[in-house]
Amino acid sequence: MGGVFVKIGDLRHRIELQAPTDYMDEFGQPMRTWTTYNTIWAQVSASGIGESVSGAQLSAFESYAILCRYNSTFKANHRILWGEKILNIVGPPRDLDGTKVALLIAATESVAAEVGAP
């Protein structure tokens, strides 16, 4: 009998699940706000760093792997707030073995700076 087992002691980080709300401001400009709809325990592990260049913008990011108990309300367009860090989801959350016990979520935290800046 296999399957994923999530030990409660491994879920030691408190994270907030946030959903977007898009709307137009009074000037007709698209705006987005984020609303926390659930706070859960998870295991958050840094899994690497990287960077990319787009135009004159250098974007650096740190990748994270987040393991939590299964939650059917969590979607790929949501984000995670972990302390002061905003983690953007990089694809749909994965039910590790189809048993609806645990989710694995890939996320990144972005940091932007101009190319050539110290």
C-alpha positions as CSV (number, residue, x, y, z in Angstrom):
1,M,0.0,0.0,0.0
2,G,1.8,3.2,-1.2
3,G,0.9,6.8,-1.3
4,V,2.1,10.1,-0.1
5,F,2.2,10.6,3.7
6,V,2.4,14.1,5.0
7,K,3.9,14.3,8.5
8,I,2.4,17.1,10.5
9,G,5.8,18.0,11.9
10,D,7.1,18.8,8.4
11,L,4.4,21.4,7.8
12,R,6.0,24.1,9.9
13,H,5.6,27.2,7.7
14,R,2.4,29.3,7.9
15,I,1.3,30.4,4.4
16,E,-1.6,32.5,3.0
17,L,-3.4,31.4,-0.1
18,Q,-4.5,34.4,-2.2
19,A,-6.8,34.8,-5.1
20,P,-6.8,37.6,-7.6
21,T,-9.6,40.1,-8.3
22,D,-9.3,42.1,-11.5
23,Y,-11.2,45.3,-12.1
24,M,-11.0,48.7,-13.8
25,D,-10.1,51.8,-11.9
26,E,-11.8,55.2,-12.3
27,F,-9.6,55.9,-15.3
28,G,-10.4,52.7,-17.1
29,Q,-7.0,51.1,-16.2
30,P,-6.9,47.4,-15.4
31,M,-6.1,46.8,-11.7
32,R,-5.6,43.6,-9.6
33,T,-6.0,43.1,-5.9
34,W,-5.2,40.0,-3.9
35,T,-7.5,38.5,-1.2
36,T,-6.4,35.9,1.3
37,Y,-9.0,33.1,1.4
38,N,-7.2,30.5,3.5
39,T,-4.2,30.3,5.9
40,I,-2.6,26.8,6.1
41,W,0.5,25.0,7.3
42,A,3.0,23.9,4.6
43,Q,6.6,22.8,4.0
44,V,8.4,25.5,2.0
45,S,11.8,24.6,0.5
46,A,14.0,26.8,-1.6
47,S,14.9,24.8,-4.7
48,G,17.1,27.2,-6.8
49,I,17.8,30.6,-8.2
50,G,17.8,32.0,-11.7
51,E,17.6,35.2,-13.8
52,S,16.3,36.3,-17.1
53,V,16.6,39.5,-19.2
54,S,13.7,41.1,-21.1
55,G,14.6,44.4,-22.8
56,A,16.6,46.4,-20.3
57,Q,15.1,44.6,-17.3
58,L,17.0,41.9,-15.4
59,S,14.7,39.6,-13.5
60,A,16.1,37.5,-10.7
61,F,14.0,34.8,-9.0
62,E,14.2,32.2,-6.3
63,S,12.3,28.9,-6.9
64,Y,10.4,27.2,-4.1
65,A,8.8,23.8,-3.7
66,I,5.8,23.9,-1.4
67,L,4.2,20.8,0.1
68,C,0.8,21.1,1.8
69,R,-2.3,19.0,2.5
70,Y,-4.6,18.7,-0.5
71,N,-6.8,21.7,-1.0
72,S,-9.2,21.7,-4.0
73,T,-9.7,25.5,-3.9
74,F,-6.1,26.3,-4.8
75,K,-5.6,27.2,-8.5
76,A,-2.6,28.0,-10.7
77,N,-3.5,31.7,-11.0
78,H,-3.4,32.1,-7.2
79,R,-0.4,33.1,-5.2
80,I,1.1,32.4,-1.8
81,L,2.1,35.0,0.8
82,W,4.8,33.5,3.1
83,G,5.8,36.1,5.6
84,E,7.0,39.1,3.5
85,K,7.6,37.0,0.4
86,I,5.1,36.9,-2.4
87,L,5.4,33.5,-4.2
88,N,3.9,33.3,-7.7
89,I,2.7,29.9,-8.8
90,V,4.5,28.3,-11.8
91,G,1.9,25.9,-13.1
92,P,-1.0,24.0,-11.6
93,P,-0.6,22.5,-8.1
94,R,0.1,18.7,-8.4
95,D,-1.8,16.0,-6.5
96,L,1.3,13.9,-5.9
97,D,-0.2,10.4,-6.4
98,G,-3.9,11.0,-7.1
99,T,-5.1,10.3,-3.6
100,K,-5.9,13.9,-2.7
101,V,-3.7,13.8,0.4
102,A,-0.9,16.3,-0.6
103,L,-0.2,19.0,-3.1
104,L,3.2,20.0,-4.5
105,I,3.3,23.6,-5.7
106,A,6.1,25.1,-7.7
107,A,6.5,28.8,-7.1
108,T,9.0,31.7,-7.6
109,E,9.7,34.9,-5.8
110,S,10.8,37.6,-8.3
111,V,13.2,40.5,-7.8
112,A,13.7,43.0,-10.7
113,A,16.7,45.3,-11.3
114,E,17.9,47.3,-14.4
115,V,20.7,45.7,-16.4
116,G,24.0,47.2,-15.4
117,A,22.7,48.4,-12.0
118,P,25.0,47.7,-9.1
